[in-house]
Amino acid sequence: MLRGDKVGLRARHEDDIPILRAELYDDVVNSSRAEGGPWRPITPGSKDPRLVVDDKEQGSVQFSVVELDGGTLVGTAVLWGIDNHNRSAHIGLGLLPSSRGKGYGTDVVAVLCHYGFVVRGLQRLQIETLSDNFAMLRSAERNGFVREGVLRSSAWVMGEFLDEVLLGLLAQDWKPESKGWSAA
Ligand SMILES: CC(C)(COP(=O)(O)OP(=O)(O)OC[C@H]1O[C@@H](n2cnc3c(N)ncnc32)[C@H](O)[C@@H]1OP(=O)(O)O)[C@@H](O)C(=O)NCCC(=O)NCCS
């Protein structure tokens, strides 16, 4: 498991799947805002790749996010679009509604940076988020991501076009603040 200050990133467990489906992916508005595509229901037992992880898939790495104190599931995190030639990847995360606004998002971004830069040796990490997703923008900027551009009207979300912000962080600009990294 990868550890931050408050949360850990571990493998997806079978027990996580119904919770993530009910609390994250069945939420039409949250899914529409976070996923860059139209919401569709996920049939229980289906092998939807957002929930059921294919360990052989080399282009992305999915995690379940848990509280370090007690191990309660609080969300998902992903390193995706891994490009081993250009040494870049994108990061994404989604927390269960009851776990938002507690600093976990900022901590998840920090742990994903550690995984991307230290474990994977990447040079550049990127995030795309809606321009009104202040919690995501702040979680990224607190970890050193800088705004590189606005993709105007790039996302169709629940009846309207919204802008997305593209943020990037280079390995040499990353300043890990936590001293508590471990892979135990
Ligand atoms: C976006 C998300 C991951 C952020 O995680 P979080 O744990 O809620 O964020 P944090 O508690 O770490 O807060 C980060 C910062 O944003 C601020 N913030 C939190 N919620 C906010 C809100 N609704 N409006 C404005 N600022 C907010 C916090 O005050 C904090 O700022 P600070 O560091 O200056 O104190 C989480 O809210 C979430 O999962 N949202 C739904 C899914 C989603 O949008 N995923 C991202 C798709 S790109």
The ligand as a MOL file (V3000), in Angstrom:
LIG
                    3D

  0  0  0     0  0            999 V3000
M  V30 BEGIN CTAB
M  V30 COUNTS 48 50 0 0 0
M  V30 BEGIN ATOM
M  V30 1 C -12.3980 16.9060 -6.0500 0
M  V30 2 C -12.1180 16.0700 -4.7980 0
M  V30 3 C -11.2710 14.8620 -5.1500 0
M  V30 4 C -11.3230 16.9740 -3.8040 0
M  V30 5 O -11.0730 16.2680 -2.6350 0
M  V30 6 P -11.4840 16.8550 -1.1900 0
M  V30 7 O -10.9990 15.8840 -0.1950 0
M  V30 8 O -12.9350 17.1740 -1.2040 0
M  V30 9 O -10.6170 18.1830 -1.1530 0
M  V30 10 P -9.7910 18.7110 0.1140 0
M  V30 11 O -10.5960 18.5090 1.3530 0
M  V30 12 O -8.4200 18.1280 0.0460 0
M  V30 13 O -9.7670 20.2630 -0.1960 0
M  V30 14 C -8.8480 20.8320 -1.0850 0
M  V30 15 C -8.9910 22.3250 -1.0320 0
M  V30 16 O -10.2250 22.6900 -1.7000 0
M  V30 17 C -11.0250 23.4490 -0.8300 0
M  V30 18 N -12.4060 23.0230 -1.0680 0
M  V30 19 C -12.9650 21.8450 -0.7450 0
M  V30 20 N -14.2380 21.7990 -1.1580 0
M  V30 21 C -14.4760 23.0050 -1.7500 0
M  V30 22 C -15.6050 23.5910 -2.3800 0
M  V30 23 N -16.7350 22.8950 -2.5020 0
M  V30 24 N -15.4750 24.8530 -2.8680 0
M  V30 25 C -14.3230 25.5350 -2.7660 0
M  V30 26 N -13.1990 25.0190 -2.1990 0
M  V30 27 C -13.2870 23.7770 -1.6970 0
M  V30 28 C -10.5800 23.1060 0.5770 0
M  V30 29 O -10.8740 24.1530 1.4870 0
M  V30 30 C -9.1050 22.9180 0.3660 0
M  V30 31 O -8.4640 24.1760 0.3050 0
M  V30 32 P -7.2930 24.5360 1.3370 0
M  V30 33 O -6.2200 23.5190 1.0530 0
M  V30 34 O -6.9210 25.9050 0.9750 0
M  V30 35 O -7.8810 24.3740 2.6950 0
M  V30 36 C -13.4340 15.5940 -4.1030 0
M  V30 37 O -14.1760 16.7190 -3.6800 0
M  V30 38 C -14.3010 14.7420 -5.0120 0
M  V30 39 O -14.1090 13.5350 -5.0660 0
M  V30 40 N -15.2650 15.3470 -5.7320 0
M  V30 41 C -16.1420 14.6320 -6.6290 0
M  V30 42 C -15.4130 13.9330 -7.7820 0
M  V30 43 C -14.5180 14.8640 -8.5660 0
M  V30 44 O -14.8430 16.0080 -8.8160 0
M  V30 45 N -13.3460 14.3300 -8.9520 0
M  V30 46 C -12.3780 15.0560 -9.7350 0
M  V30 47 C -12.6920 14.9180 -11.1880 0
M  V30 48 S -11.4360 15.6920 -12.1960 0
M  V30 END ATOM
M  V30 BEGIN BOND
M  V30 1 1 1 2
M  V30 2 1 2 3
M  V30 3 1 2 4
M  V30 4 1 2 36
M  V30 5 1 4 5
M  V30 6 1 5 6
M  V30 7 2 6 7
M  V30 8 1 6 8
M  V30 9 1 6 9
M  V30 10 1 9 10
M  V30 11 2 10 11
M  V30 12 1 10 12
M  V30 13 1 10 13
M  V30 14 1 13 14
M  V30 15 1 14 15
M  V30 16 1 15 16
M  V30 17 1 15 30
M  V30 18 1 16 17
M  V30 19 1 17 18
M  V30 20 1 17 28
M  V30 21 1 18 19
M  V30 22 1 18 27
M  V30 23 2 19 20
M  V30 24 1 20 21
M  V30 25 1 21 22
M  V30 26 2 21 27
M  V30 27 1 22 23
M  V30 28 2 22 24
M  V30 29 1 24 25
M  V30 30 2 25 26
M  V30 31 1 26 27
M  V30 32 1 28 29
M  V30 33 1 28 30
M  V30 34 1 30 31
M  V30 35 1 31 32
M  V30 36 2 32 33
M  V30 37 1 32 34
M  V30 38 1 32 35
M  V30 39 1 36 37
M  V30 40 1 36 38
M  V30 41 2 38 39
M  V30 42 1 38 40
M  V30 43 1 40 41
M  V30 44 1 41 42
M  V30 45 1 42 43
M  V30 46 2 43 44
M  V30 47 1 43 45
M  V30 48 1 45 46
M  V30 49 1 46 47
M  V30 50 1 47 48
M  V30 END BOND
M  V30 END CTAB
M  END
